[in-house]
Amino acid sequence: MGYDIRAWLDRDGTPQLQIIDIESGDVHVAWAPRKHRSRELKSLFHELMLLSVREKLTRQRQPG
């Protein structure tokens, strides 16, 4: 399983991030900070951690 990571700044200079499953095209993370950037960064890292755990669990379930 692989991911396409897209990061960019929108017209206002606000950072954006998308993490997309290459095989399915599903967006696993879609992130853009709102008013409280520190809280939003914590939320982003939480989403990335969950994605990492899901990836590890998926690998463990696949026959090796």
PDB file with SEQRES, HELIX, SHEET and CRYST1 records, atoms N, CA, C and O in Angstrom:
SEQRES   1 A   64  MET GLY TYR ASP ILE ARG ALA TRP LEU ASP ARG ASP GLY          
SEQRES   2 A   64  THR PRO GLN LEU GLN ILE ILE ASP ILE GLU SER GLY ASP          
SEQRES   3 A   64  VAL HIS VAL ALA TRP ALA PRO ARG LYS HIS ARG SER ARG          
SEQRES   4 A   64  GLU LEU LYS SER LEU PHE HIS GLU LEU MET LEU LEU SER          
SEQRES   5 A   64  VAL ARG GLU LYS LEU THR ARG GLN ARG GLN PRO GLY              
HELIX    1 AA1 ARG A   37  ARG A   61  1                                  25    
SHEET    1 AA1 3 TYR A   3  LEU A   9  0                                        
SHEET    2 AA1 3 PRO A  15  ASP A  21 -1                                        
SHEET    3 AA1 3 VAL A  27  TRP A  31 -1                                        
CRYST1    1.000    1.000    1.000  90.00  90.00  90.00 P 1           1          
ATOM      1  N   MET A   1       0.852  -1.175   0.000  1.00  0.00           N  
ATOM      2  CA  MET A   1       0.000   0.000   0.000  1.00  0.00           C  
ATOM      3  C   MET A   1       0.894   1.232   0.000  1.00  0.00           C  
ATOM      4  O   MET A   1       1.851   1.308   0.771  1.00  0.00           O  
ATOM      5  N   GLY A   2       0.591   2.182  -0.848  1.00  0.00           N  
ATOM      6  CA  GLY A   2       1.355   3.409  -0.901  1.00  0.00           C  
ATOM      7  C   GLY A   2       0.439   4.616  -0.813  1.00  0.00           C  
ATOM      8  O   GLY A   2      -0.777   4.516  -0.975  1.00  0.00           O  
ATOM      9  N   TYR A   3       1.050   5.741  -0.553  1.00  0.00           N  
ATOM     10  CA  TYR A   3       0.293   6.977  -0.406  1.00  0.00           C  
ATOM     11  C   TYR A   3       0.864   8.077  -1.275  1.00  0.00           C  
ATOM     12  O   TYR A   3       2.075   8.162  -1.482  1.00  0.00           O  
ATOM     13  N   ASP A   4      -0.014   8.908  -1.776  1.00  0.00           N  
ATOM     14  CA  ASP A   4       0.361  10.124  -2.475  1.00  0.00           C  
ATOM     15  C   ASP A   4       0.149  11.262  -1.480  1.00  0.00           C  
ATOM     16  O   ASP A   4      -0.969  11.473  -1.011  1.00  0.00           O  
ATOM     17  N   ILE A   5       1.205  11.992  -1.157  1.00  0.00           N  
ATOM     18  CA  ILE A   5       1.112  13.084  -0.196  1.00  0.00           C  
ATOM     19  C   ILE A   5       1.158  14.395  -0.971  1.00  0.00           C  
ATOM     20  O   ILE A   5       2.123  14.689  -1.677  1.00  0.00           O  
ATOM     21  N   ARG A   6       0.105  15.161  -0.821  1.00  0.00           N  
ATOM     22  CA  ARG A   6      -0.003  16.446  -1.499  1.00  0.00           C  
ATOM     23  C   ARG A   6      -0.040  17.551  -0.448  1.00  0.00           C  
ATOM     24  O   ARG A   6      -0.913  17.563   0.420  1.00  0.00           O  
ATOM     25  N   ALA A   7       0.907  18.475  -0.534  1.00  0.00           N  
ATOM     26  CA  ALA A   7       0.970  19.600   0.384  1.00  0.00           C  
ATOM     27  C   ALA A   7       1.140  20.876  -0.439  1.00  0.00           C  
ATOM     28  O   ALA A   7       1.927  20.911  -1.385  1.00  0.00           O  
ATOM     29  N   TRP A   8       0.408  21.909  -0.078  1.00  0.00           N  
ATOM     30  CA  TRP A   8       0.471  23.158  -0.822  1.00  0.00           C  
ATOM     31  C   TRP A   8      -0.032  24.312   0.035  1.00  0.00           C  
ATOM     32  O   TRP A   8      -0.592  24.107   1.111  1.00  0.00           O  
ATOM     33  N   LEU A   9       0.175  25.520  -0.458  1.00  0.00           N  
ATOM     34  CA  LEU A   9      -0.379  26.725   0.158  1.00  0.00           C  
ATOM     35  C   LEU A   9      -1.512  27.220  -0.724  1.00  0.00           C  
ATOM     36  O   LEU A   9      -1.372  27.287  -1.945  1.00  0.00           O  
ATOM     37  N   ASP A  10      -2.638  27.565  -0.105  1.00  0.00           N  
ATOM     38  CA  ASP A  10      -3.735  28.102  -0.907  1.00  0.00           C  
ATOM     39  C   ASP A  10      -3.465  29.576  -1.234  1.00  0.00           C  
ATOM     40  O   ASP A  10      -2.400  30.098  -0.906  1.00  0.00           O  
ATOM     41  N   ARG A  11      -4.400  30.227  -1.861  1.00  0.00           N  
ATOM     42  CA  ARG A  11      -4.208  31.631  -2.292  1.00  0.00           C  
ATOM     43  C   ARG A  11      -3.876  32.568  -1.146  1.00  0.00           C  
ATOM     44  O   ARG A  11      -3.168  33.558  -1.330  1.00  0.00           O  
ATOM     45  N   ASP A  12      -4.391  32.255   0.047  1.00  0.00           N  
ATOM     46  CA  ASP A  12      -4.140  33.096   1.215  1.00  0.00           C  
ATOM     47  C   ASP A  12      -2.862  32.717   1.956  1.00  0.00           C  
ATOM     48  O   ASP A  12      -2.528  33.335   2.967  1.00  0.00           O  
ATOM     49  N   GLY A  13      -2.150  31.714   1.468  1.00  0.00           N  
ATOM     50  CA  GLY A  13      -0.923  31.263   2.121  1.00  0.00           C  
ATOM     51  C   GLY A  13      -1.166  30.257   3.235  1.00  0.00           C  
ATOM     52  O   GLY A  13      -0.260  29.969   4.018  1.00  0.00           O  
ATOM     53  N   THR A  14      -2.373  29.723   3.316  1.00  0.00           N  
ATOM     54  CA  THR A  14      -2.706  28.731   4.341  1.00  0.00           C  
ATOM     55  C   THR A  14      -2.261  27.344   3.877  1.00  0.00           C  
ATOM     56  O   THR A  14      -2.596  26.919   2.771  1.00  0.00           O  
ATOM     57  N   PRO A  15      -1.502  26.635   4.729  1.00  0.00           N  
ATOM     58  CA  PRO A  15      -1.047  25.298   4.322  1.00  0.00           C  
ATOM     59  C   PRO A  15      -2.205  24.310   4.213  1.00  0.00           C  
ATOM     60  O   PRO A  15      -3.165  24.376   4.980  1.00  0.00           O  
ATOM     61  N   GLN A  16      -2.105  23.400   3.257  1.00  0.00           N  
ATOM     62  CA  GLN A  16      -3.093  22.347   3.016  1.00  0.00           C  
ATOM     63  C   GLN A  16      -2.335  21.029   2.878  1.00  0.00           C  
ATOM     64  O   GLN A  16      -1.193  21.000   2.419  1.00  0.00           O  
ATOM     65  N   LEU A  17      -2.981  19.951   3.278  1.00  0.00           N  
ATOM     66  CA  LEU A  17      -2.352  18.639   3.173  1.00  0.00           C  
ATOM     67  C   LEU A  17      -3.417  17.600   2.861  1.00  0.00           C  
ATOM     68  O   LEU A  17      -4.498  17.603   3.450  1.00  0.00           O  
ATOM     69  N   GLN A  18      -3.095  16.707   1.920  1.00  0.00           N  
ATOM     70  CA  GLN A  18      -3.937  15.551   1.628  1.00  0.00           C  
ATOM     71  C   GLN A  18      -3.035  14.325   1.532  1.00  0.00           C  
ATOM     72  O   GLN A  18      -1.956  14.374   0.941  1.00  0.00           O  
ATOM     73  N   ILE A  19      -3.495  13.233   2.121  1.00  0.00           N  
ATOM     74  CA  ILE A  19      -2.800  11.959   1.988  1.00  0.00           C  
ATOM     75  C   ILE A  19      -3.786  10.998   1.347  1.00  0.00           C  
ATOM     76  O   ILE A  19      -4.852  10.719   1.897  1.00  0.00           O  
ATOM     77  N   ILE A  20      -3.411  10.493   0.167  1.00  0.00           N  
ATOM     78  CA  ILE A  20      -4.320   9.711  -0.666  1.00  0.00           C  
ATOM     79  C   ILE A  20      -3.751   8.316  -0.883  1.00  0.00           C  
ATOM     80  O   ILE A  20      -2.574   8.162  -1.207  1.00  0.00           O  
ATOM     81  N   ASP A  21      -4.591   7.300  -0.703  1.00  0.00           N  
ATOM     82  CA  ASP A  21      -4.213   5.914  -0.958  1.00  0.00           C  
ATOM     83  C   ASP A  21      -4.049   5.747  -2.472  1.00  0.00           C  
ATOM     84  O   ASP A  21      -4.987   5.996  -3.229  1.00  0.00           O  
ATOM     85  N   ILE A  22      -2.883   5.336  -2.903  1.00  0.00           N  
ATOM     86  CA  ILE A  22      -2.601   5.219  -4.339  1.00  0.00           C  
ATOM     87  C   ILE A  22      -3.497   4.176  -5.003  1.00  0.00           C  
ATOM     88  O   ILE A  22      -3.977   4.391  -6.116  1.00  0.00           O  
ATOM     89  N   GLU A  23      -3.726   3.053  -4.331  1.00  0.00           N  
ATOM     90  CA  GLU A  23      -4.507   1.964  -4.932  1.00  0.00           C  
ATOM     91  C   GLU A  23      -5.987   2.309  -5.074  1.00  0.00           C  
ATOM     92  O   GLU A  23      -6.579   2.081  -6.129  1.00  0.00           O  
ATOM     93  N   SER A  24      -6.586   2.857  -4.020  1.00  0.00           N  
ATOM     94  CA  SER A  24      -8.035   3.096  -4.029  1.00  0.00           C  
ATOM     95  C   SER A  24      -8.414   4.516  -4.421  1.00  0.00           C  
ATOM     96  O   SER A  24      -9.541   4.762  -4.852  1.00  0.00           O  
ATOM     97  N   GLY A  25      -7.479   5.455  -4.275  1.00  0.00           N  
ATOM     98  CA  GLY A  25      -7.795   6.864  -4.527  1.00  0.00           C  
ATOM     99  C   GLY A  25      -8.509   7.535  -3.368  1.00  0.00           C  
ATOM    100  O   GLY A  25      -8.879   8.706  -3.456  1.00  0.00           O  
ATOM    101  N   ASP A  26      -8.707   6.785  -2.262  1.00  0.00           N  
ATOM    102  CA  ASP A  26      -9.372   7.349  -1.084  1.00  0.00           C  
ATOM    103  C   ASP A  26      -8.475   8.373  -0.396  1.00  0.00           C  
ATOM    104  O   ASP A  26      -7.269   8.167  -0.265  1.00  0.00           O  
ATOM    105  N   VAL A  27      -9.071   9.465   0.035  1.00  0.00           N  
ATOM    106  CA  VAL A  27      -8.351  10.476   0.814  1.00  0.00           C  
ATOM    107  C   VAL A  27      -8.420  10.039   2.276  1.00  0.00           C  
ATOM    108  O   VAL A  27      -9.502   9.968   2.859  1.00  0.00           O  
ATOM    109  N   HIS A  28      -7.246   9.745   2.868  1.00  0.00           N  
ATOM    110  CA  HIS A  28      -7.199   9.311   4.259  1.00  0.00           C  
ATOM    111  C   HIS A  28      -7.048  10.489   5.204  1.00  0.00           C  
ATOM    112  O   HIS A  28      -7.532  10.446   6.335  1.00  0.00           O  
ATOM    113  N   VAL A  29      -6.382  11.537   4.749  1.00  0.00           N  
ATOM    114  CA  VAL A  29      -6.224  12.744   5.557  1.00  0.00           C  
ATOM    115  C   VAL A  29      -6.433  13.935   4.646  1.00  0.00           C  
ATOM    116  O   VAL A  29      -5.822  14.035   3.582  1.00  0.00           O  
ATOM    117  N   ALA A  30      -7.298  14.834   5.072  1.00  0.00           N  
ATOM    118  CA  ALA A  30      -7.480  16.124   4.394  1.00  0.00           C  
ATOM    119  C   ALA A  30      -7.412  17.171   5.497  1.00  0.00           C  
ATOM    120  O   ALA A  30      -8.292  17.237   6.355  1.00  0.00           O  
ATOM    121  N   TRP A  31      -6.359  17.991   5.470  1.00  0.00           N  
ATOM    122  CA  TRP A  31      -6.112  18.892   6.582  1.00  0.00           C  
ATOM    123  C   TRP A  31      -5.870  20.310   6.100  1.00  0.00           C  
ATOM    124  O   TRP A  31      -5.187  20.539   5.102  1.00  0.00           O  
ATOM    125  N   ALA A  32      -6.436  21.243   6.820  1.00  0.00           N  
ATOM    126  CA  ALA A  32      -6.173  22.676   6.643  1.00  0.00           C  
ATOM    127  C   ALA A  32      -6.397  23.323   8.000  1.00  0.00           C  
ATOM    128  O   ALA A  32      -7.435  23.091   8.619  1.00  0.00           O  
ATOM    129  N   PRO A  33      -5.452  24.129   8.485  1.00  0.00           N  
ATOM    130  CA  PRO A  33      -5.630  24.742   9.804  1.00  0.00           C  
ATOM    131  C   PRO A  33      -6.744  25.783   9.785  1.00  0.00           C  
ATOM    132  O   PRO A  33      -7.013  26.417   8.765  1.00  0.00           O  
ATOM    133  N   ARG A  34      -7.366  25.937  10.912  1.00  0.00           N  
ATOM    134  CA  ARG A  34      -8.389  26.976  11.050  1.00  0.00           C  
ATOM    135  C   ARG A  34      -7.830  28.079  11.932  1.00  0.00           C  
ATOM    136  O   ARG A  34      -6.693  28.505  11.730  1.00  0.00           O  
ATOM    137  N   LYS A  35      -8.574  28.539  12.873  1.00  0.00           N  
ATOM    138  CA  LYS A  35      -8.151  29.664  13.707  1.00  0.00           C  
ATOM    139  C   LYS A  35      -7.002  29.320  14.647  1.00  0.00           C  
ATOM    140  O   LYS A  35      -6.019  30.056  14.720  1.00  0.00           O  
ATOM    141  N   HIS A  36      -7.120  28.211  15.363  1.00  0.00           N  
ATOM    142  CA  HIS A  36      -6.132  27.861  16.387  1.00  0.00           C  
ATOM    143  C   HIS A  36      -5.123  26.891  15.804  1.00  0.00           C  
ATOM    144  O   HIS A  36      -5.340  25.679  15.821  1.00  0.00           O  
ATOM    145  N   ARG A  37      -4.042  27.409  15.299  1.00  0.00           N  
ATOM    146  CA  ARG A  37      -3.084  26.548  14.584  1.00  0.00           C  
ATOM    147  C   ARG A  37      -2.453  25.481  15.460  1.00  0.00           C  
ATOM    148  O   ARG A  37      -2.241  24.359  14.999  1.00  0.00           O  
ATOM    149  N   SER A  38      -2.146  25.799  16.713  1.00  0.00           N  
ATOM    150  CA  SER A  38      -1.505  24.780  17.556  1.00  0.00           C  
ATOM    151  C   SER A  38      -2.448  23.594  17.767  1.00  0.00           C  
ATOM    152  O   SER A  38      -2.006  22.445  17.744  1.00  0.00           O  
ATOM    153  N   ARG A  39      -3.727  23.857  17.971  1.00  0.00           N  
ATOM    154  CA  ARG A  39      -4.705  22.786  18.140  1.00  0.00           C  
ATOM    155  C   ARG A  39      -4.852  22.007  16.834  1.00  0.00           C  
ATOM    156  O   ARG A  39      -4.991  20.784  16.847  1.00  0.00           O  
ATOM    157  N   GLU A  40      -4.822  22.713  15.724  1.00  0.00           N  
ATOM    158  CA  GLU A  40      -4.943  22.063  14.420  1.00  0.00           C  
ATOM    159  C   GLU A  40      -3.734  21.182  14.122  1.00  0.00           C  
ATOM    160  O   GLU A  40      -3.882  20.107  13.539  1.00  0.00           O  
ATOM    161  N   LEU A  41      -2.546  21.621  14.514  1.00  0.00           N  
ATOM    162  CA  LEU A  41      -1.348  20.789  14.317  1.00  0.00           C  
ATOM    163  C   LEU A  41      -1.439  19.512  15.146  1.00  0.00           C  
ATOM    164  O   LEU A  41      -1.057  18.439  14.678  1.00  0.00           O  
ATOM    165  N   LYS A  42      -1.937  19.620  16.358  1.00  0.00           N  
ATOM    166  CA  LYS A  42      -2.122  18.420  17.178  1.00  0.00           C  
ATOM    167  C   LYS A  42      -3.106  17.470  16.495  1.00  0.00           C  
ATOM    168  O   LYS A  42      -2.904  16.256  16.486  1.00  0.00           O  
ATOM    169  N   SER A  43      -4.153  18.023  15.933  1.00  0.00           N  
ATOM    170  CA  SER A  43      -5.137  17.208  15.223  1.00  0.00           C  
ATOM    171  C   SER A  43      -4.505  16.523  14.020  1.00  0.00           C  
ATOM    172  O   SER A  43      -4.769  15.348  13.763  1.00  0.00           O  
ATOM    173  N   LEU A  44      -3.672  17.249  13.281  1.00  0.00           N  
ATOM    174  CA  LEU A  44      -2.994  16.662  12.117  1.00  0.00           C  
ATOM    175  C   LEU A  44      -2.106  15.497  12.548  1.00  0.00           C  
ATOM    176  O   LEU A  44      -2.156  14.426  11.944  1.00  0.00           O  
ATOM    177  N   PHE A  45      -1.300  15.693  13.579  1.00  0.00           N  
ATOM    178  CA  PHE A  45      -0.419  14.618  14.022  1.00  0.00           C  
ATOM    179  C   PHE A  45      -1.213  13.430  14.545  1.00  0.00           C  
ATOM    180  O   PHE A  45      -0.782  12.287  14.389  1.00  0.00           O  
ATOM    181  N   HIS A  46      -2.346  13.674  15.153  1.00  0.00           N  
ATOM    182  CA  HIS A  46      -3.227  12.593  15.584  1.00  0.00           C  
ATOM    183  C   HIS A  46      -3.697  11.788  14.372  1.00  0.00           C  
ATOM    184  O   HIS A  46      -3.653  10.558  14.394  1.00  0.00           O  
ATOM    185  N   GLU A  47      -4.146  12.475  13.312  1.00  0.00           N  
ATOM    186  CA  GLU A  47      -4.594  11.795  12.092  1.00  0.00           C  
ATOM    187  C   GLU A  47      -3.463  10.990  11.455  1.00  0.00           C  
ATOM    188  O   GLU A  47      -3.679   9.872  10.988  1.00  0.00           O  
ATOM    189  N   LEU A  48      -2.260  11.562  11.438  1.00  0.00           N  
ATOM    190  CA  LEU A  48      -1.115  10.852  10.857  1.00  0.00           C  
ATOM    191  C   LEU A  48      -0.766   9.608  11.672  1.00  0.00           C  
ATOM    192  O   LEU A  48      -0.417   8.570  11.110  1.00  0.00           O  
ATOM    193  N   MET A  49      -0.861   9.715  12.996  1.00  0.00           N  
ATOM    194  CA  MET A  49      -0.593   8.564  13.844  1.00  0.00           C  
ATOM    195  C   MET A  49      -1.612   7.457  13.579  1.00  0.00           C  
ATOM    196  O   MET A  49      -1.242   6.289  13.462  1.00  0.00           O  
ATOM    197  N   LEU A  50      -2.898   7.819  13.484  1.00  0.00           N  
ATOM    198  CA  LEU A  50      -3.930   6.825  13.198  1.00  0.00           C  
ATOM    199  C   LEU A  50      -3.706   6.159  11.843  1.00  0.00           C  
ATOM    200  O   LEU A  50      -3.884   4.948  11.706  1.00  0.00           O  
ATOM    201  N   LEU A  51      -3.322   6.938  10.856  1.00  0.00           N  
ATOM    202  CA  LEU A  51      -3.041   6.384   9.533  1.00  0.00           C  
ATOM    203  C   LEU A  51      -1.893   5.384   9.611  1.00  0.00           C  
ATOM    204  O   LEU A  51      -1.950   4.319   8.997  1.00  0.00           O  
ATOM    205  N   SER A  52      -0.866   5.722  10.356  1.00  0.00           N  
ATOM    206  CA  SER A  52       0.280   4.837  10.526  1.00  0.00           C  
ATOM    207  C   SER A  52      -0.125   3.522  11.197  1.00  0.00           C  
ATOM    208  O   SER A  52       0.307   2.450  10.774  1.00  0.00           O  
ATOM    209  N   VAL A  53      -0.945   3.602  12.233  1.00  0.00           N  
ATOM    210  CA  VAL A  53      -1.406   2.394  12.930  1.00  0.00           C  
ATOM    211  C   VAL A  53      -2.254   1.534  12.002  1.00  0.00           C  
ATOM    212  O   VAL A  53      -2.100   0.313  11.978  1.00  0.00           O  
ATOM    213  N   ARG A  54      -3.159   2.165  11.228  1.00  0.00           N  
ATOM    214  CA  ARG A  54      -3.982   1.399  10.285  1.00  0.00           C  
ATOM    215  C   ARG A  54      -3.109   0.680   9.266  1.00  0.00           C  
ATOM    216  O   ARG A  54      -3.376  -0.470   8.915  1.00  0.00           O  
ATOM    217  N   GLU A  55      -2.072   1.351   8.794  1.00  0.00           N  
ATOM    218  CA  GLU A  55      -1.153   0.755   7.826  1.00  0.00           C  
ATOM    219  C   GLU A  55      -0.458  -0.467   8.426  1.00  0.00           C  
ATOM    220  O   GLU A  55      -0.361  -1.508   7.777  1.00  0.00           O  
ATOM    221  N   LYS A  56       0.023  -0.342   9.661  1.00  0.00           N  
ATOM    222  CA  LYS A  56       0.703  -1.464  10.315  1.00  0.00           C  
ATOM    223  C   LYS A  56      -0.244  -2.640  10.511  1.00  0.00           C  
ATOM    224  O   LYS A  56       0.135  -3.788  10.277  1.00  0.00           O  
ATOM    225  N   LEU A  57      -1.468  -2.364  10.936  1.00  0.00           N  
ATOM    226  CA  LEU A  57      -2.447  -3.436  11.124  1.00  0.00           C  
ATOM    227  C   LEU A  57      -2.767  -4.129   9.805  1.00  0.00           C  
ATOM    228  O   LEU A  57      -2.909  -5.351   9.763  1.00  0.00           O  
ATOM    229  N   THR A  58      -2.881  -3.358   8.733  1.00  0.00           N  
ATOM    230  CA  THR A  58      -3.160  -3.929   7.417  1.00  0.00           C  
ATOM    231  C   THR A  58      -2.025  -4.849   6.981  1.00  0.00           C  
ATOM    232  O   THR A  58      -2.269  -5.934   6.452  1.00  0.00           O  
ATOM    233  N   ARG A  59      -0.795  -4.420   7.201  1.00  0.00           N  
ATOM    234  CA  ARG A  59       0.359  -5.246   6.830  1.00  0.00           C  
ATOM    235  C   ARG A  59       0.401  -6.542   7.621  1.00  0.00           C  
ATOM    236  O   ARG A  59       0.744  -7.593   7.079  1.00  0.00           O  
ATOM    237  N   GLN A  60       0.053  -6.472   8.911  1.00  0.00           N  
ATOM    238  CA  GLN A  60       0.088  -7.665   9.756  1.00  0.00           C  
ATOM    239  C   GLN A  60      -0.960  -8.686   9.329  1.00  0.00           C  
ATOM    240  O   GLN A  60      -0.749  -9.889   9.488  1.00  0.00           O  
ATOM    241  N   ARG A  61      -2.073  -8.231   8.798  1.00  0.00           N  
ATOM    242  CA  ARG A  61      -3.155  -9.128   8.389  1.00  0.00           C  
ATOM    243  C   ARG A  61      -2.886  -9.807   7.057  1.00  0.00           C  
ATOM    244  O   ARG A  61      -3.476 -10.845   6.758  1.00  0.00           O  
ATOM    245  N   GLN A  62      -2.002  -9.230   6.258  1.00  0.00           N  
ATOM    246  CA  GLN A  62      -1.721  -9.803   4.947  1.00  0.00           C  
ATOM    247  C   GLN A  62      -0.816 -11.015   5.096  1.00  0.00           C  
ATOM    248  O   GLN A  62       0.135 -10.995   5.877  1.00  0.00           O  
ATOM    249  N   PRO A  63      -1.114 -12.075   4.343  1.00  0.00           N  
ATOM    250  CA  PRO A  63      -0.238 -13.253   4.410  1.00  0.00           C  
ATOM    251  C   PRO A  63       1.156 -12.907   3.907  1.00  0.00           C  
ATOM    252  O   PRO A  63       1.309 -12.203   2.908  1.00  0.00           O  
ATOM    253  N   GLY A  64       2.155 -13.400   4.596  1.00  0.00           N  
ATOM    254  CA  GLY A  64       3.492 -12.996   4.302  1.00  0.00           C  
ATOM    255  C   GLY A  64       4.324 -13.929   3.576  1.00  0.00           C  
ATOM    256  O   GLY A  64       5.486 -13.631   3.296  1.00  0.00           O  
TER     257      GLY A  64                                                      
END                                                                             
